[in-house]
């Protein structure tokens, strides 16, 4: 049903218009009496195989919705009801900003990919904090923090810290986003010497704003980092005691695409997401897993569309998973379907391990 709707209706609209209409319709539907509870009861992950303990939290399933879909915390519980194990809102900046000029979001259907240069369009941290303060739903909600475009790099730490101060009390965890390609100079902040003071100021702000609990802090990195830079981020994570790393954001690369060259060029600059980033995202994840082991949680993102994709990331060391583009192309049943299929694979694997173990003892 969704595939027909996407092909014949949504694909005829601009991607950003389709997003606003679809998200608005979802929020309106979930606001009807008992609808959200009804949907959640049928789509929420239930299998014990899917439960994850990480970041001091218990997730009903490993797959969450990545930042970018709900930038202003308008409907995290409506989205969570669709079967996601958690929802990350944002990217939120300390100051409200309109983002880049439109058009700024493009589809590459042949690759099931998106190109965006949104530019952190959002209403600011104070507005998002007000909305989060009013919610009473069960969804685990993380917050993705970005730098305000008008803030110079020399003041980036203060800018991130202000957002953390406002949003920390309502966040299950926070992610420092220094890897979007759509804010000038932002990716320069991935250098260890530039990132260290930002993480320190954000950690202090979270501890001050939420003195009675530890708000986990993660950083989100780009797939375009060289291997030695990935290693440097991993080393910094251990040095400062980060709770985790999100690997990875979108890519500025345009290699090995199935889409016609003219269609790719028409999209222009921006971050490419979806299956084309899958291979490099997996490489970065595997490299971080080898370096960090179980000393920090790893959240895998980038091209996760199927249960096989999810299983490959978990096998590579991921603690949790995130999707965005797969949800756009897969529709409202995407998360519930992926969780269901992943659970079946995990159950089958456990049964096989038990059958192969000597004297019927499961392998450990």
Kinemage of the C-alpha trace (Angstrom):
@kinemage 1
@onewidth
@group {chain A} dominant
@subgroup {mainchain}
@vectorlist {calphas} color= white
{ca unk a 1} P 0.000 0.000 0.000
{ca unk a 2} L 2.695 2.511 0.995
{ca unk a 3} L 4.765 1.642 -2.074
{ca unk a 4} L 1.819 2.553 -4.316
{ca unk a 5} L 1.203 5.759 -2.356
{ca unk a 6} L 4.890 6.673 -2.584
{ca unk a 7} L 5.130 5.932 -6.299
{ca unk a 8} L 1.922 7.636 -7.408
{ca unk a 9} L 1.460 10.452 -4.902
{ca unk a 10} L 4.409 11.277 -2.641
{ca unk a 11} L 7.019 10.987 -5.397
{ca unk a 12} L 5.160 13.685 -7.356
{ca unk a 13} L 5.616 16.128 -4.486
{ca unk a 14} L 8.870 17.753 -3.491
{ca unk a 15} L 10.574 15.600 -0.830
{ca unk a 16} L 10.314 18.320 1.803
{ca unk a 17} L 6.617 18.914 1.094
{ca unk a 18} L 5.947 15.174 1.214
{ca unk a 19} L 7.765 14.994 4.540
{ca unk a 20} L 5.724 17.764 6.127
{ca unk a 21} L 2.435 16.367 4.840
{ca unk a 22} L 3.228 12.822 5.913
{ca unk a 23} L 4.533 13.780 9.351
{ca unk a 24} L 1.627 16.152 9.897
{ca unk a 25} L -0.885 13.458 8.986
{ca unk a 26} L 0.811 11.005 11.350
{ca unk a 27} L 0.682 13.453 14.256
{ca unk a 28} L -2.970 14.270 13.566
{ca unk a 29} L -3.911 10.595 13.453
{ca unk a 30} L -2.011 9.764 16.643
{ca unk a 31} L -3.697 12.660 18.443
{ca unk a 32} L -7.085 10.973 18.079
{ca unk a 33} L -8.324 9.230 21.246
{ca unk a 34} L -6.622 5.875 21.878
{ca unk a 35} L -5.095 5.696 18.376
{ca unk a 36} L -1.484 5.977 19.513
{ca unk a 37} L -1.949 3.273 22.135
{ca unk a 38} L -3.687 1.038 19.575
{ca unk a 39} L -0.878 1.454 17.026
{ca unk a 40} L 1.876 1.054 19.610
{ca unk a 41} L 0.328 -2.146 20.953
{ca unk a 42} L 0.476 -3.703 17.482
{ca unk a 43} L 3.793 -2.388 16.179
{ca unk a 44} L 6.073 -2.131 19.220
{ca unk a 45} L 8.899 -4.692 19.350
{ca unk a 46} L 8.053 -7.438 21.840
{ca unk a 47} L 10.584 -10.199 21.286
{ca unk a 48} L 12.996 -10.776 24.128
{ca unk a 49} L 15.683 -11.296 21.471
{ca unk a 50} L 15.438 -7.632 20.539
{ca unk a 51} L 15.816 -6.045 23.960
{ca unk a 52} L 18.988 -4.053 24.481
{ca unk a 53} L 20.500 -2.653 27.675
{ca unk a 54} L 22.746 0.254 26.789
{ca unk a 55} L 23.519 3.802 27.923
{ca unk a 56} L 21.902 2.973 31.247
{ca unk a 57} L 18.580 2.415 29.460
{ca unk a 58} L 16.487 -0.554 28.382
{ca unk a 59} L 15.486 -0.415 24.724
{ca unk a 60} L 12.595 -2.606 23.496
{ca unk a 61} L 14.376 -2.984 20.178
{ca unk a 62} L 17.726 -1.917 18.721
{ca unk a 63} L 16.407 0.092 15.763
{ca unk a 64} L 15.765 3.778 16.349
{ca unk a 65} L 14.826 6.674 14.119
{ca unk a 66} L 17.844 8.831 13.330
{ca unk a 67} L 17.941 12.578 13.784
{ca unk a 68} L 16.651 14.690 10.922
{ca unk a 69} L 13.071 13.483 10.672
{ca unk a 70} L 11.673 15.276 13.728
{ca unk a 71} L 13.895 18.309 14.012
{ca unk a 72} L 11.781 20.220 16.544
{ca unk a 73} L 10.413 17.471 18.827
{ca unk a 74} L 6.953 17.797 17.338
{ca unk a 75} L 6.025 14.129 17.468
{ca unk a 76} L 8.599 11.720 18.904
{ca unk a 77} L 5.937 9.573 20.568
{ca unk a 78} L 3.861 9.393 17.384
{ca unk a 79} L 6.973 8.142 15.587
{ca unk a 80} L 7.910 5.806 18.423
{ca unk a 81} L 4.488 4.173 18.196
{ca unk a 82} L 5.400 2.925 14.701
{ca unk a 83} L 7.756 0.339 16.190
{ca unk a 84} L 11.023 2.185 16.696
{ca unk a 85} L 12.985 1.266 19.789
{ca unk a 86} L 13.872 4.933 20.291
{ca unk a 87} L 13.655 8.258 18.477
{ca unk a 88} L 16.381 10.888 18.148
{ca unk a 89} L 15.105 14.425 17.605
{ca unk a 90} L 17.024 17.286 16.022
{ca unk a 91} L 19.458 18.384 14.905
{ca unk a 92} L 18.722 21.210 17.365
{ca unk a 93} L 20.840 24.351 17.607
{ca unk a 94} L 21.057 26.892 20.406
{ca unk a 95} L 19.655 29.618 18.186
{ca unk a 96} L 16.670 29.237 15.838
{ca unk a 97} L 17.666 29.179 12.190
{ca unk a 98} L 15.872 28.751 8.844
{ca unk a 99} L 18.421 26.451 7.255
{ca unk a 100} L 19.583 26.597 3.675
{ca unk a 101} L 17.502 27.903 0.756
{ca unk a 102} L 15.000 25.528 -0.866
{ca unk a 103} L 15.061 23.146 -2.619
{ca unk a 104} L 17.338 21.362 -0.182
{ca unk a 105} L 16.132 17.752 -0.106
{ca unk a 106} L 16.280 15.412 -3.110
{ca unk a 107} L 15.491 11.799 -3.949
{ca unk a 108} L 17.616 9.357 -5.928
{ca unk a 109} L 15.061 6.529 -6.320
{ca unk a 110} L 17.333 4.230 -8.326
{ca unk a 111} L 19.644 4.144 -5.290
{ca unk a 112} L 16.858 4.392 -2.686
{ca unk a 113} L 18.886 7.337 -1.459
{ca unk a 114} L 18.407 10.954 -0.429
{ca unk a 115} L 20.569 14.042 -0.762
{ca unk a 116} L 20.001 16.804 1.758
{ca unk a 117} L 21.498 20.176 2.458
{ca unk a 118} L 18.906 21.241 5.007
{ca unk a 119} L 21.386 23.237 7.092
{ca unk a 120} L 20.039 22.430 10.569
{ca unk a 121} L 16.713 24.201 10.031
{ca unk a 122} L 15.010 24.258 13.433
{ca unk a 123} L 13.233 26.506 15.923
{ca unk a 124} L 16.035 26.375 18.455
{ca unk a 125} L 16.802 24.541 21.678
{ca unk a 126} L 14.370 26.498 23.855
{ca unk a 127} L 11.397 25.613 21.636
{ca unk a 128} L 12.355 21.929 21.516
{ca unk a 129} L 12.825 21.888 25.300
{ca unk a 130} L 9.325 23.289 25.833
{ca unk a 131} L 7.811 20.527 23.709
{ca unk a 132} L 9.809 17.764 25.369
{ca unk a 133} L 8.843 19.056 28.805
{ca unk a 134} L 5.164 18.521 27.950
{ca unk a 135} L 5.392 14.971 26.611
{ca unk a 136} L 4.337 11.998 28.677
{ca unk a 137} L 4.802 9.135 26.218
{ca unk a 138} L 6.930 6.018 26.747
{ca unk a 139} L 9.298 6.510 23.797
{ca unk a 140} L 13.007 6.779 24.591
{ca unk a 141} L 13.962 10.145 23.087
{ca unk a 142} L 17.528 11.217 22.374
{ca unk a 143} L 18.572 14.706 21.319
{ca unk a 144} L 21.001 15.560 18.543
{ca unk a 145} L 22.865 18.843 19.105
{ca unk a 146} L 24.402 20.993 16.371
{ca unk a 147} L 26.244 24.301 16.145
{ca unk a 148} L 24.285 27.415 15.247
{ca unk a 149} L 25.391 28.669 11.844
{ca unk a 150} L 25.950 32.224 13.091
{ca unk a 151} L 28.233 31.037 15.886
{ca unk a 152} L 31.937 31.160 14.973
{ca unk a 153} L 33.965 27.992 15.420
{ca unk a 154} L 35.884 29.659 18.259
{ca unk a 155} L 32.635 29.817 20.266
{ca unk a 156} L 31.310 26.392 19.262
{ca unk a 157} L 31.781 24.856 22.722
{ca unk a 158} L 29.599 27.506 24.359
{ca unk a 159} L 26.952 27.120 21.669
{ca unk a 160} L 26.691 23.346 22.105
{ca unk a 161} L 26.742 23.731 25.896
{ca unk a 162} L 23.787 26.123 25.818
{ca unk a 163} L 21.694 23.584 23.904
{ca unk a 164} L 22.765 20.864 26.323
{ca unk a 165} L 21.761 23.021 29.284
{ca unk a 166} L 18.272 23.547 27.887
{ca unk a 167} L 17.632 20.050 26.554
{ca unk a 168} L 19.589 17.810 28.910
{ca unk a 169} L 16.806 17.524 31.506
{ca unk a 170} L 14.469 16.013 28.893
{ca unk a 171} L 16.916 13.870 26.903
{ca unk a 172} L 17.449 10.144 27.374
{ca unk a 173} L 20.861 10.809 25.818
{ca unk a 174} L 22.528 13.580 23.799
{ca unk a 175} L 24.606 13.422 20.621
{ca unk a 176} L 27.096 16.099 19.592
{ca unk a 177} L 26.794 16.361 15.824
{ca unk a 178} L 30.033 17.609 14.270
{ca unk a 179} L 29.643 15.666 11.036
{ca unk a 180} L 26.899 17.241 8.944
{ca unk a 181} L 28.306 18.525 5.642
{ca unk a 182} L 25.740 21.332 5.442
{ca unk a 183} L 27.032 23.822 8.022
{ca unk a 184} L 30.224 25.564 6.880
{ca unk a 185} L 33.250 24.519 8.920
{ca unk a 186} L 31.316 22.058 11.087
{ca unk a 187} L 33.278 18.972 10.061
{ca unk a 188} L 36.494 20.689 11.102
{ca unk a 189} L 35.251 20.218 14.661
{ca unk a 190} L 35.780 16.447 14.320
{ca unk a 191} L 39.502 17.007 14.881
{ca unk a 192} L 40.406 15.757 18.324
{ca unk a 193} L 41.872 19.086 19.418
{ca unk a 194} L 38.700 20.934 18.379
{ca unk a 195} L 36.288 18.279 19.650
{ca unk a 196} L 37.794 17.835 23.120
{ca unk a 197} L 36.708 21.222 24.563
{ca unk a 198} L 33.237 20.886 23.026
{ca unk a 199} L 32.663 17.515 24.666
{ca unk a 200} L 33.999 18.805 27.955
{ca unk a 201} L 31.687 21.831 28.001
{ca unk a 202} L 28.666 19.762 26.953
{ca unk a 203} L 29.395 17.157 29.636
{ca unk a 204} L 29.597 19.876 32.273
{ca unk a 205} L 26.345 21.448 31.040
{ca unk a 206} L 24.501 18.126 31.145
{ca unk a 207} L 25.754 17.363 34.662
{ca unk a 208} L 24.711 20.806 35.878
{ca unk a 209} L 21.293 20.717 34.197
{ca unk a 210} L 20.526 17.161 35.359
{ca unk a 211} L 22.382 16.694 38.672
{ca unk a 212} L 20.343 13.658 39.749
{ca unk a 213} L 21.058 11.457 36.740
{ca unk a 214} L 23.779 10.786 34.189
{ca unk a 215} L 22.720 11.900 30.700
{ca unk a 216} L 24.722 9.750 28.269
{ca unk a 217} L 26.821 11.742 25.783
{ca unk a 218} L 27.745 10.527 22.306
{ca unk a 219} L 29.363 12.050 19.236
{ca unk a 220} L 28.292 11.513 15.614
{ca unk a 221} L 31.037 11.117 13.012
{ca unk a 222} L 31.172 11.275 9.233
{ca unk a 223} L 31.863 8.318 6.947
{ca unk a 224} L 34.286 10.535 5.037
{ca unk a 225} L 36.879 10.583 7.826
{ca unk a 226} L 40.195 8.968 6.985
{ca unk a 227} L 40.948 5.845 8.999
{ca unk a 228} L 43.501 7.642 11.171
{ca unk a 229} L 40.917 10.298 12.006
{ca unk a 230} L 38.386 7.610 12.943
{ca unk a 231} L 41.041 6.183 15.264
{ca unk a 232} L 41.634 9.637 16.755
{ca unk a 233} L 37.933 10.058 17.546
{ca unk a 234} L 37.889 6.614 19.124
{ca unk a 235} L 40.912 7.467 21.256
{ca unk a 236} L 39.297 10.728 22.323
{ca unk a 237} L 36.100 8.885 23.257
{ca unk a 238} L 38.101 6.706 25.628
{ca unk a 239} L 40.091 9.648 26.962
{ca unk a 240} L 37.084 11.784 27.910
{ca unk a 241} L 34.785 8.910 28.859
{ca unk a 242} L 32.200 9.291 26.121
{ca unk a 243} L 29.225 6.983 26.446
{ca unk a 244} L 29.170 6.189 22.753
{ca unk a 245} L 29.664 7.076 19.090
{ca unk a 246} L 27.124 7.249 16.268
{ca unk a 247} L 28.682 5.879 13.070
{ca unk a 248} L 27.908 7.388 10.657
{ca unk a 249} L 26.363 10.564 9.247
{ca unk a 250} L 25.785 11.246 5.540
{ca unk a 251} L 28.565 11.341 2.943
{ca unk a 252} L 29.650 14.035 0.521
{ca unk a 253} L 30.810 11.299 -1.871
{ca unk a 254} L 28.922 10.351 -5.023
{ca unk a 255} L 30.668 7.146 -6.091
{ca unk a 256} L 29.111 3.978 -7.544
{ca unk a 257} L 25.570 5.341 -7.869
{ca unk a 258} L 22.956 3.686 -10.058
{ca unk a 259} L 21.162 6.982 -10.687
{ca unk a 260} L 21.837 8.833 -13.969
{ca unk a 261} L 24.672 11.329 -13.730
{ca unk a 262} L 22.426 14.238 -14.706
{ca unk a 263} L 20.021 13.349 -11.906
{ca unk a 264} L 22.843 13.266 -9.381
{ca unk a 265} L 24.181 16.602 -10.608
{ca unk a 266} L 20.708 18.120 -10.368
{ca unk a 267} L 20.719 17.388 -6.634
{ca unk a 268} L 23.844 19.475 -6.127
{ca unk a 269} L 25.829 19.602 -2.889
{ca unk a 270} L 24.728 17.953 0.321
{ca unk a 271} L 24.865 14.778 2.346
{ca unk a 272} L 24.016 11.507 0.609
{ca unk a 273} L 22.186 8.922 2.727
{ca unk a 274} L 20.849 5.429 2.182
{ca unk a 275} L 22.413 2.289 0.670
{ca unk a 276} L 25.295 4.133 -1.072
{ca unk a 277} L 26.830 4.944 2.323
{ca unk a 278} L 26.368 1.426 3.701
{ca unk a 279} L 29.786 -0.033 2.912
{ca unk a 280} L 31.834 2.815 4.363
{ca unk a 281} L 29.563 3.153 7.393
{ca unk a 282} L 30.158 -0.520 8.135
{ca unk a 283} L 33.923 -0.058 7.771
{ca unk a 284} L 33.928 2.860 10.221
{ca unk a 285} L 31.766 0.922 12.666
{ca unk a 286} L 34.020 -2.131 12.510
{ca unk a 287} L 37.115 -0.010 13.049
{ca unk a 288} L 35.627 1.694 16.098
{ca unk a 289} L 34.397 -1.625 17.504
{ca unk a 290} L 37.903 -3.091 17.266
{ca unk a 291} L 39.296 -0.078 19.094
{ca unk a 292} L 36.618 0.479 21.739
{ca unk a 293} L 35.322 -2.998 22.460
{ca unk a 294} L 32.576 -2.747 25.039
{ca unk a 295} L 33.920 0.447 26.611
{ca unk a 296} L 31.479 2.640 24.672
{ca unk a 297} L 28.179 2.024 22.921
{ca unk a 298} L 28.243 2.112 19.125
{ca unk a 299} L 25.137 3.269 17.277
{ca unk a 300} L 25.226 2.134 13.658
{ca unk a 301} L 23.609 4.307 10.996
{ca unk a 302} L 23.875 4.609 7.237
{ca unk a 303} L 22.052 2.453 4.702
{ca unk a 304} L 20.176 0.148 7.072
{ca unk a 305} L 17.131 -1.073 5.140
{ca unk a 306} L 16.713 -4.767 5.919
{ca unk a 307} L 17.058 -7.268 8.735
{ca unk a 308} L 20.225 -8.526 7.038
{ca unk a 309} L 21.653 -4.991 7.142
{ca unk a 310} L 20.761 -4.756 10.816
{ca unk a 311} L 22.272 -8.131 11.635
{ca unk a 312} L 25.500 -7.237 9.819
{ca unk a 313} L 25.877 -4.097 11.964
{ca unk a 314} L 25.168 -5.972 15.186
{ca unk a 315} L 27.709 -8.617 14.223
{ca unk a 316} L 30.231 -5.853 13.503
{ca unk a 317} L 29.890 -4.520 17.031
{ca unk a 318} L 26.907 -2.185 16.996
{ca unk a 319} L 24.964 -1.820 20.219
{ca unk a 320} L 22.050 0.052 18.649
{ca unk a 321} L 20.912 0.916 15.126
{ca unk a 322} L 19.402 3.945 13.433
{ca unk a 323} L 17.608 4.471 10.143
{ca unk a 324} L 16.165 7.467 8.322
{ca unk a 325} L 16.236 6.960 4.569
{ca unk a 326} L 15.029 3.367 4.904
{ca unk a 327} L 11.985 4.709 6.764
{ca unk a 328} L 11.280 7.285 4.036
{ca unk a 329} L 11.298 4.621 1.320
{ca unk a 330} L 9.858 1.828 3.494
{ca unk a 331} L 6.917 3.651 5.017
{ca unk a 332} L 5.111 3.489 8.374
{ca unk a 333} L 5.530 -0.279 8.779
{ca unk a 334} L 9.306 -0.123 8.209
{ca unk a 335} L 10.518 -0.311 11.817
{ca unk a 336} L 8.011 -2.942 12.938
{ca unk a 337} L 8.779 -5.097 9.892
{ca unk a 338} L 12.545 -4.857 10.321
{ca unk a 339} L 12.325 -5.657 14.036
{ca unk a 340} L 10.071 -8.632 13.352
{ca unk a 341} L 12.383 -10.051 10.692
{ca unk a 342} L 15.476 -9.387 12.797
{ca unk a 343} L 13.921 -11.184 15.764
{ca unk a 344} L 13.221 -14.216 13.562
{ca unk a 345} L 16.852 -14.293 12.422
{ca unk a 346} L 18.148 -13.998 15.974
{ca unk a 347} L 15.856 -16.775 17.200
{ca unk a 348} L 16.935 -19.030 14.330
{ca unk a 349} L 20.603 -18.315 15.021
{ca unk a 350} L 20.206 -19.120 18.724
{ca unk a 351} L 18.418 -22.372 17.892
{ca unk a 352} L 21.198 -23.318 15.496
{ca unk a 353} L 23.893 -22.513 18.064
{ca unk a 354} L 22.116 -24.601 20.668
{ca unk a 355} L 21.801 -27.506 18.251
{ca unk a 356} L 25.533 -27.373 17.445
{ca unk a 357} L 26.722 -26.935 21.024
{ca unk a 358} L 28.061 -30.077 22.754
{ca unk a 359} L 25.628 -31.796 25.134
{ca unk a 360} L 22.930 -29.330 24.166
{ca unk a 361} L 24.680 -26.401 25.856
{ca unk a 362} L 24.317 -23.087 24.013
{ca unk a 363} L 27.503 -21.488 22.752
{ca unk a 364} L 28.600 -18.437 24.669
